[in-house]
Amino acid sequence: MTRGETEGRVEALARAAVNPDDKTAAFIQALADDAVKTAGDKVFLIKDGQAFDPVTGAAQPLPADAEDVINNNLMRSELDSALAALKLFSKDESVRRDAIQTLAGDSDESRLPLIEKAYATETAAALKSQLELVRAAIFLGSSDKAKRLQATALLADSSKPGTKTVLLQRLASEEDADVKVALQAALRKVEAALAWGDKLGAVFSGISLGSILLLVALGLAITYGLMGVINMAHGELMMIGAYATYVVQGLFQKYLPDAFDWYLPAAVPVAFMAAALMGAALERGVIRFLYGRPLETLLATWGISLMLQQLMRSIFGAQNVGVENPVWMSGGVQVLGNLSLPYNRLVIIGFALAVLLAMAWLISQTRLGLFVRGVTQNRPMAACMGVNTARVDTYAFALGSGIAGLAGCALSQVGNVGPDLGQGYIIDAFMVVVLGGVGQLAGTVYAAMGLGLLNKFLEGWTGAVLAKIAVLVLIIIFIQKRPQGIFAMKGRAAEA
């Protein structure tokens, strides 16, 4: 396995992997890790800077003329497949599952003895059925026509992308007419199954994007939809929430490493308060002097957004910082062969729903919500009734800013955190609020989900850039036909 032409080394590897012992498995792993050297006829395993004999395991001096064993791409691929085959016998079910996924589509007949052995000993029904598909992929290259037909029938029920590749490769080299017909039928069935996975994946991606847009736009629905303030610093308030999450992560890593998986629940209120306090300071220091002058609020908050970006660069640096997912948000649910639902996206969808329900309850059922609606609809009358309108303005703006901070906390789980984090979402957030209907919470939900799904479906046909352009054109046409948005404001507030 260490000398000679690549084909000879591959054959030696295949023979060694049929009935491996622990030392053989360790040697194959060392080859994959580039931890094997040769000197003359002797072979040495290198571990922690020390050379060992691969047979006896005894430490030995490494000759000065020892050379590294060079593995080309083909050899590395064979080593990875051999290691995956050896992991089929692991006691850990997740390790066996990963090994089967690595071997899926492998048509090397030298793997068959190991796969047959693993198939006979496998106890998990789901893994046993996956191993059956791996066996079928190998039988597809058999010289026996009956075995090829049987393998084709088995593979037709698979919905894995690798199966399509195997069928296409075999179809290109198959000479028997009957087998060709069976392969073509199986290929059509697999493609149909994969098409469903692609469609459902697009739907899930659209809902995921819509939930993020909803989180981003909910805060803007208050500051712009209810208060009439064009807050161009909304994206930077999201950025503050994301950096607050990053700081909480660092504190847990330093002081509470054993509880690191719980840093995110602790970061949620911190992100909300950090952005809400910044929003309150912004409203008291600048916005309160500009009510009723939307263009001036646009210019003022745009300047503030630049200042906040520079502040974050000065504190945290210009480079993006990474926020890790807790263990319980890592991985995903495998629904179909080509459809996996990541846990972090599922958590964000649930989080967006929880924030939406909390905000709807606060606006419709609480005293603060009553005051916010009263001041929004008729400020002079609310003031005459004894409502402190200036305080309500501050609370409402702080609430919208805090929700932006929650959006930043969520976004930190699906990408890096940097000074430009909010810039990629601010335009989409304004489009969601305007499309849904200014001041209409239900409209914000419909618009966010609609834009998310529309974006993802158009991306599959036109690409990301053209999809963005198409969505913008459709929104412009819609607003031209229905300026009030999806849901128009009703009652005296609409007539004023």
C-alpha positions as CSV (number, residue, x, y, z in Angstrom):
1,M,0.0,0.0,0.0
2,T,3.0,2.3,0.3
3,R,5.0,1.5,-2.9
4,G,4.5,0.9,-6.6
5,E,2.0,2.2,-9.1
6,T,-1.3,3.6,-7.9
7,E,-3.3,0.6,-9.4
8,G,-1.2,-1.9,-7.5
9,R,-1.5,0.1,-4.2
10,V,-5.3,0.3,-4.7
11,E,-5.5,-3.5,-5.2
12,A,-3.4,-4.1,-2.0
13,L,-5.6,-1.7,-0.1
14,A,-8.7,-3.6,-1.3
15,R,-7.2,-6.9,-0.2
16,A,-6.2,-5.6,3.2
17,A,-9.6,-4.1,3.9
18,V,-11.5,-7.3,3.3
19,N,-10.6,-8.8,6.7
20,P,-8.8,-6.1,8.6
21,D,-7.5,-6.3,12.2
22,D,-7.0,-3.3,14.5
23,K,-3.4,-2.8,13.3
24,T,-4.5,-2.8,9.6
25,A,-7.2,-0.3,10.3
26,A,-4.8,1.9,12.2
27,F,-2.3,1.7,9.3
28,I,-5.0,2.7,6.7
29,Q,-6.0,5.6,8.9
30,A,-2.3,6.7,9.2
31,L,-2.0,6.6,5.4
32,A,-5.0,8.8,5.1
33,D,-3.5,11.2,7.6
34,D,-0.1,11.3,5.8
35,A,1.5,9.9,8.9
36,V,3.5,7.1,7.2
37,K,7.1,7.2,6.1
38,T,9.4,4.7,4.3
39,A,13.1,4.1,4.4
40,G,14.4,1.3,2.1
41,D,12.2,-1.7,2.8
42,K,11.0,-0.4,6.2
43,V,7.7,1.4,6.9
44,F,7.2,3.6,9.9
45,L,4.0,5.1,11.5
46,I,4.5,8.6,12.8
47,K,2.7,9.7,15.9
48,D,3.5,12.8,18.0
49,G,6.8,13.0,16.3
50,Q,7.8,9.5,17.2
51,A,8.2,6.6,14.7
52,F,6.6,3.2,15.4
53,D,6.7,-0.2,13.7
54,P,3.2,-0.8,12.1
55,V,3.3,-4.5,12.9
56,T,4.7,-4.7,16.5
57,G,3.8,-1.1,17.5
58,A,7.3,-0.8,19.1
59,A,9.0,2.6,18.9
60,Q,11.9,2.8,16.5
61,P,14.4,5.5,15.5
62,L,13.4,7.2,12.2
63,P,16.3,7.1,9.7
64,A,17.5,10.4,8.3
65,D,16.6,9.4,4.7
66,A,13.0,8.5,5.5
67,E,10.5,9.8,2.9
68,D,6.8,10.6,3.1
69,V,4.4,8.3,1.4
70,I,2.7,10.3,-1.4
71,N,-1.0,9.8,-2.0
72,N,-2.6,11.1,-5.2
73,N,-6.2,12.0,-5.5
74,L,-7.3,8.5,-6.6
75,M,-5.4,6.9,-3.7
76,R,-6.9,9.4,-1.2
77,S,-10.4,8.6,-2.5
78,E,-9.8,4.9,-2.1
79,L,-8.5,5.4,1.4
80,D,-11.6,7.4,2.4
81,S,-13.8,4.7,1.0
82,A,-11.8,2.0,2.8
83,L,-12.0,3.8,6.1
84,A,-15.8,4.3,5.6
85,A,-16.1,0.6,4.9
86,L,-14.3,-0.2,8.2
87,K,-16.6,2.1,10.1
88,L,-19.6,0.0,9.0
89,F,-18.8,-2.1,12.1
90,S,-18.7,0.7,14.6
91,K,-20.9,0.4,17.7
92,D,-22.0,4.0,17.2
93,E,-25.1,4.1,14.9
94,S,-24.3,7.7,13.7
95,V,-20.8,6.6,12.7
96,R,-22.2,3.7,10.7
97,R,-24.8,6.0,9.1
98,D,-22.0,8.4,8.0
99,A,-20.0,5.5,6.6
100,I,-23.0,4.3,4.5
101,Q,-23.5,7.8,3.1
102,T,-19.8,8.0,2.1
103,L,-20.1,4.6,0.3
104,A,-23.4,5.4,-1.4
105,G,-22.8,5.3,-5.1
106,D,-19.5,3.4,-4.8
107,S,-19.5,0.6,-7.5
108,D,-16.1,-1.0,-6.5
109,E,-16.7,-4.7,-6.2
110,S,-13.8,-5.1,-3.8
111,R,-16.0,-3.5,-1.2
112,L,-18.7,-6.2,-1.6
113,P,-17.3,-8.7,1.1
114,L,-17.2,-6.0,3.7
115,I,-20.6,-4.6,2.8
116,E,-22.1,-8.1,2.8
117,K,-20.7,-8.7,6.2
118,A,-22.0,-5.4,7.5
119,Y,-25.4,-6.1,5.9
120,A,-25.6,-9.4,7.7
121,T,-24.7,-7.9,11.1
122,E,-26.6,-4.6,10.9
123,T,-29.5,-4.4,13.4
124,A,-31.0,-0.9,12.6
125,A,-33.7,-1.4,9.9
126,A,-33.1,2.0,8.3
127,L,-29.4,1.4,8.0
128,K,-30.0,-2.1,6.7
129,S,-32.1,-0.7,3.8
130,Q,-29.4,1.9,3.0
131,L,-26.8,-0.9,2.9
132,E,-29.1,-2.8,0.5
133,L,-28.9,0.2,-1.9
134,V,-25.1,0.3,-1.6
135,R,-25.1,-3.5,-2.5
136,A,-27.4,-2.8,-5.4
137,A,-25.0,-0.1,-6.7
138,I,-22.2,-2.6,-6.7
139,F,-24.3,-5.4,-8.3
140,L,-25.1,-2.9,-11.1
141,G,-21.6,-3.5,-12.5
142,S,-22.0,-7.3,-12.3
143,S,-21.5,-9.4,-15.5
144,D,-24.7,-11.2,-14.6
145,K,-27.7,-9.7,-16.4
146,A,-30.1,-10.9,-13.7
147,K,-28.2,-9.2,-10.9
148,R,-28.0,-6.0,-12.9
149,L,-31.8,-6.0,-13.4
150,Q,-32.4,-6.8,-9.8
151,A,-30.0,-4.0,-8.7
152,T,-31.8,-1.6,-11.1
153,A,-35.2,-2.4,-9.5
154,L,-33.8,-1.7,-6.0
155,L,-32.1,1.5,-7.0
156,A,-35.3,2.8,-8.6
157,D,-36.8,3.2,-5.1
158,S,-34.0,5.4,-3.9
159,S,-34.3,9.1,-3.6
160,K,-30.6,9.9,-3.1
161,P,-28.7,12.2,-5.6
162,G,-25.8,9.7,-5.7
163,T,-28.2,7.0,-7.1
164,K,-28.9,9.2,-10.1
165,T,-25.2,9.5,-10.8
166,V,-24.7,5.7,-10.5
167,L,-27.6,5.0,-12.9
168,L,-26.3,7.6,-15.4
169,Q,-22.8,6.1,-15.4
170,R,-24.1,2.6,-15.9
171,L,-26.5,3.7,-18.6
172,A,-23.6,5.2,-20.6
173,S,-21.7,1.8,-20.6
174,E,-24.6,-0.7,-20.6
175,E,-25.0,-2.7,-23.8
176,D,-27.9,-5.0,-23.0
177,A,-31.2,-3.6,-24.4
178,D,-33.3,-5.0,-21.6
179,V,-31.1,-3.6,-18.9
180,K,-31.0,-0.2,-20.7
181,V,-34.7,0.0,-20.7
182,A,-34.8,-0.8,-17.0
183,L,-32.1,1.7,-16.2
184,Q,-34.0,4.4,-18.1
185,A,-37.2,3.7,-16.2
186,A,-35.4,3.7,-12.9
187,L,-33.7,6.9,-13.8
188,R,-37.0,8.6,-14.5
189,K,-38.4,7.4,-11.2
190,V,-35.4,8.6,-9.2
191,E,-35.5,12.0,-11.0
192,A,-39.2,12.3,-10.1
193,A,-38.4,11.6,-6.4
194,L,-35.5,14.1,-6.4
195,A,-37.8,16.7,-8.0
196,W,-40.1,16.5,-5.1
197,G,-37.2,16.9,-2.7
198,D,-36.1,20.0,-4.7
199,K,-39.6,21.5,-4.6
200,L,-40.0,20.9,-0.9
201,G,-36.5,22.2,-0.3
202,A,-37.4,25.4,-2.1
203,V,-40.5,25.8,0.0
204,F,-38.6,25.3,3.2
205,S,-35.9,27.7,2.1
206,G,-38.6,30.2,1.3
207,I,-40.2,29.9,4.7
208,S,-36.8,30.1,6.3
209,L,-36.0,33.3,4.4
210,G,-39.5,34.6,5.1
211,S,-39.1,34.1,8.8
212,I,-35.8,36.0,8.8
213,L,-37.5,38.9,6.8
214,L,-40.4,38.8,9.3
215,L,-38.1,39.2,12.2
216,V,-36.2,42.0,10.5
217,A,-39.5,43.8,9.4
218,L,-41.4,43.4,12.7
219,G,-39.3,46.2,14.4
220,L,-39.6,48.3,11.3
221,A,-43.4,47.8,11.3
222,I,-43.4,49.8,14.5
223,T,-40.8,52.5,13.8
224,Y,-41.9,53.1,10.2
225,G,-45.4,51.5,10.0
226,L,-46.8,53.0,13.2
227,M,-44.6,56.0,13.9
228,G,-43.8,57.1,10.4
229,V,-40.0,57.3,11.0
230,I,-37.8,56.2,8.0
231,N,-35.1,54.6,10.2
232,M,-32.2,53.8,8.0
233,A,-30.3,52.7,11.1
234,H,-32.6,49.8,11.6
235,G,-30.0,47.4,10.1
236,E,-27.4,48.7,12.5
237,L,-29.7,48.0,15.4
238,M,-29.8,44.4,14.2
239,M,-26.1,44.5,14.0
240,I,-26.0,45.6,17.7
241,G,-28.1,42.6,18.6
242,A,-25.8,40.2,16.7
243,Y,-22.7,41.7,18.4
244,A,-24.4,41.4,21.8
245,T,-24.9,37.7,21.0
246,Y,-21.2,37.4,20.2
247,V,-20.2,39.1,23.5
248,V,-22.5,36.7,25.5
249,Q,-20.9,33.8,23.6
250,G,-17.4,35.0,24.6
251,L,-18.4,35.4,28.3
252,F,-19.8,31.8,28.4
253,Q,-16.7,30.4,26.7
254,K,-14.5,32.2,29.3
255,Y,-16.5,31.9,32.5
256,L,-19.1,29.2,31.9
257,P,-17.6,26.7,29.4
258,D,-19.7,23.8,30.8
259,A,-22.9,25.7,30.2
260,F,-21.9,26.9,26.7
261,D,-24.9,25.2,25.0
262,W,-27.2,27.6,26.9
263,Y,-25.5,30.9,25.9
264,L,-28.1,31.5,23.2
265,P,-31.2,31.7,25.6
266,A,-29.1,34.1,27.7
267,A,-28.2,36.2,24.6
268,V,-31.8,36.8,23.6
269,P,-32.7,39.3,26.4
270,V,-29.3,40.8,26.2
271,A,-29.6,41.4,22.4
272,F,-33.1,42.9,22.9
273,M,-32.0,45.2,25.7
274,A,-28.8,46.4,23.9
275,A,-30.7,47.3,20.8
276,A,-33.7,48.8,22.7
277,L,-31.4,51.0,24.8
278,M,-29.7,52.3,21.7
279,G,-33.1,52.9,20.1
280,A,-34.3,54.8,23.1
281,A,-31.2,57.0,23.1
282,L,-31.6,57.5,19.3
283,E,-35.2,58.6,19.8
284,R,-34.5,60.9,22.7
285,G,-31.4,62.4,21.1
286,V,-32.5,62.8,17.5
287,I,-35.8,61.4,16.3
288,R,-38.1,63.3,18.7
289,F,-37.1,66.6,17.0
290,L,-37.9,65.2,13.5
291,Y,-41.5,63.8,13.8
292,G,-43.6,64.7,10.8
293,R,-40.5,65.2,8.6
294,P,-39.8,61.7,7.1
295,L,-37.1,62.8,4.7
296,E,-35.1,64.4,7.4
297,T,-35.4,61.3,9.6
298,L,-34.1,59.3,6.6
299,L,-31.0,61.5,6.3
300,A,-30.4,61.7,10.0
301,T,-30.7,58.0,10.6
302,W,-28.5,57.2,7.6
303,G,-25.7,59.3,9.1
304,I,-26.3,57.5,12.5
305,S,-26.0,54.1,10.7
306,L,-22.6,55.0,9.4
307,M,-21.5,56.1,12.8
308,L,-22.7,52.9,14.4
309,Q,-20.9,50.8,11.8
310,Q,-17.7,52.7,12.5
311,L,-18.2,52.3,16.3
312,M,-18.4,48.5,15.8
313,R,-15.3,48.5,13.7
314,S,-13.4,50.4,16.3
315,I,-14.6,48.0,19.1
316,F,-14.6,44.6,17.4
317,G,-12.5,45.2,14.3
318,A,-13.4,45.4,10.6
319,Q,-13.3,41.6,10.1
320,N,-16.4,39.4,10.6
321,V,-16.6,37.5,13.9
322,G,-18.0,33.9,14.2
323,V,-20.9,32.9,16.4
324,E,-21.1,29.2,17.0
325,N,-24.3,27.2,17.0
326,P,-25.0,25.4,20.3
327,V,-24.9,21.6,20.0
328,W,-28.7,21.4,20.1
329,M,-28.9,23.6,17.0
330,S,-26.3,21.6,15.0
331,G,-27.3,19.0,12.4
332,G,-30.7,18.6,10.9
333,V,-33.6,16.3,10.1
334,Q,-33.2,14.2,7.0
335,V,-36.6,14.1,5.4
336,L,-35.7,12.9,1.9
337,G,-32.5,11.8,0.2
338,N,-31.9,15.3,-1.1
339,L,-33.8,17.2,1.6
340,S,-32.4,18.0,5.0
341,L,-34.0,20.5,7.4
342,P,-31.2,22.2,9.5
343,Y,-32.0,22.6,13.2
344,N,-30.8,26.2,13.2
345,R,-33.3,27.2,10.5
346,L,-36.1,25.3,12.3
347,V,-35.3,27.1,15.5
348,I,-35.3,30.5,13.8
349,I,-38.7,29.8,12.2
350,G,-40.1,28.9,15.7
351,F,-38.4,31.9,17.2
352,A,-39.9,34.3,14.6
353,L,-43.4,32.8,15.3
354,A,-42.9,33.3,19.1
355,V,-41.7,37.0,18.6
356,L,-44.7,37.6,16.3
357,L,-47.2,36.3,18.8
358,A,-45.6,38.2,21.6
359,M,-45.7,41.4,19.6
360,A,-49.3,40.9,18.6
361,W,-50.3,40.3,22.2
362,L,-48.3,43.4,23.4
363,I,-49.9,45.7,20.8
364,S,-53.5,44.4,21.1
365,Q,-53.8,43.4,24.8
366,T,-51.5,45.6,26.9
367,R,-51.7,49.2,28.2
368,L,-48.6,50.1,26.4
369,G,-50.1,48.7,23.1
370,L,-53.2,50.7,23.7
371,F,-51.2,53.9,24.2
372,V,-49.1,53.2,21.1
373,R,-52.2,52.7,19.0
374,G,-53.9,55.8,20.5
375,V,-50.9,58.1,19.9
376,T,-50.4,56.7,16.4
377,Q,-54.0,57.3,15.4
378,N,-54.6,60.7,17.0
379,R,-51.8,62.3,19.0
380,P,-53.6,65.5,20.1
381,M,-56.6,63.5,21.4
382,A,-54.3,61.0,23.2
383,A,-52.5,63.9,24.9
384,C,-55.8,65.5,25.9
385,M,-56.7,62.2,27.6
386,G,-53.5,62.4,29.8
387,V,-51.2,60.1,27.8
388,N,-47.6,61.1,28.0
389,T,-47.0,61.0,24.2
390,A,-43.3,61.7,24.4
391,R,-42.8,58.7,26.8
392,V,-44.9,56.5,24.5
393,D,-42.8,57.5,21.5
394,T,-39.7,56.5,23.3
395,Y,-41.1,53.1,24.5
396,A,-42.5,52.3,21.0
397,F,-39.2,53.2,19.3
398,A,-37.2,51.2,21.9
399,L,-39.6,48.2,21.3
400,G,-39.1,48.3,17.6
401,S,-35.3,48.6,18.1
402,G,-35.3,45.7,20.5
403,I,-37.1,43.5,18.0
404,A,-34.4,44.5,15.5
405,G,-31.9,43.3,18.1
406,L,-33.7,39.9,18.3
407,A,-33.4,39.7,14.5
408,G,-29.7,40.2,14.8
409,C,-29.4,37.5,17.4
410,A,-31.2,35.1,15.1
411,L,-29.1,36.1,12.1
412,S,-25.9,35.4,14.0
413,Q,-26.9,31.7,14.0
414,V,-26.9,31.4,10.1
415,G,-23.9,33.6,9.2
416,N,-21.0,35.6,10.4
417,V,-21.4,38.8,12.3
418,G,-19.8,42.0,10.9
419,P,-20.3,45.8,10.7
420,D,-22.2,45.4,7.4
421,L,-24.7,42.8,8.7
422,G,-27.8,44.9,8.5
423,Q,-27.1,46.4,5.1
424,G,-28.2,43.2,3.3
425,Y,-31.6,43.2,4.9
426,I,-32.7,46.9,5.3
427,I,-34.1,47.3,1.8
428,D,-36.0,44.0,2.0
429,A,-37.4,45.0,5.3
430,F,-38.8,48.2,4.0
431,M,-40.3,46.3,1.0
432,V,-42.0,43.9,3.4
433,V,-43.6,46.7,5.4
434,V,-44.7,48.7,2.4
435,L,-46.0,45.7,0.6
436,G,-47.9,44.4,3.6
437,G,-49.6,47.7,4.3
438,V,-48.2,50.4,6.5
439,G,-49.1,49.7,10.1
440,Q,-50.6,46.3,9.4
441,L,-49.1,43.4,11.4
442,A,-50.9,40.8,9.4
443,G,-49.8,42.3,6.1
444,T,-46.2,42.2,7.4
445,V,-46.5,38.5,7.9
446,Y,-48.0,37.8,4.5
447,A,-45.5,40.0,2.7
448,A,-42.5,38.5,4.5
449,M,-43.5,34.9,3.7
450,G,-44.6,35.8,0.2
451,L,-41.3,37.5,-0.6
452,G,-39.3,34.7,0.9
453,L,-41.1,32.0,-1.1
454,L,-41.1,34.0,-4.3
455,N,-37.4,34.7,-4.0
456,K,-36.5,31.1,-3.6
457,F,-38.7,29.8,-6.4
458,L,-37.4,32.4,-8.8
459,E,-33.8,31.7,-7.9
460,G,-34.3,28.1,-9.1
461,W,-35.3,29.4,-12.5
462,T,-33.3,32.6,-13.0
463,G,-30.5,32.7,-10.5
464,A,-30.2,34.9,-7.4
465,V,-29.5,38.3,-9.1
466,L,-32.3,38.1,-11.7
467,A,-34.7,36.8,-9.0
468,K,-34.0,39.9,-6.9
469,I,-34.7,42.1,-9.9
470,A,-37.9,40.2,-10.8
471,V,-39.2,40.5,-7.2
472,L,-38.5,44.2,-7.2
473,V,-40.3,44.7,-10.5
474,L,-43.3,42.7,-9.3
475,I,-43.5,44.8,-6.1
476,I,-43.4,48.1,-8.0
477,I,-46.2,46.9,-10.3
478,F,-48.2,45.8,-7.2
479,I,-47.7,49.1,-5.4
480,Q,-48.8,50.9,-8.5
481,K,-52.0,49.0,-8.6
482,R,-52.6,48.9,-4.8
483,P,-50.6,51.8,-3.1
484,Q,-52.1,50.9,0.3
485,G,-50.4,47.4,0.3
486,I,-52.0,44.0,0.9
487,F,-54.0,45.2,3.9
488,A,-55.3,48.8,3.8
489,M,-55.7,50.7,7.1
490,K,-59.4,51.1,7.9
491,G,-61.4,53.6,9.9
492,R,-60.8,57.2,10.8
493,A,-57.0,56.8,10.8
494,A,-57.1,56.0,7.1
495,E,-59.2,59.0,6.4
496,A,-57.1,61.5,8.3
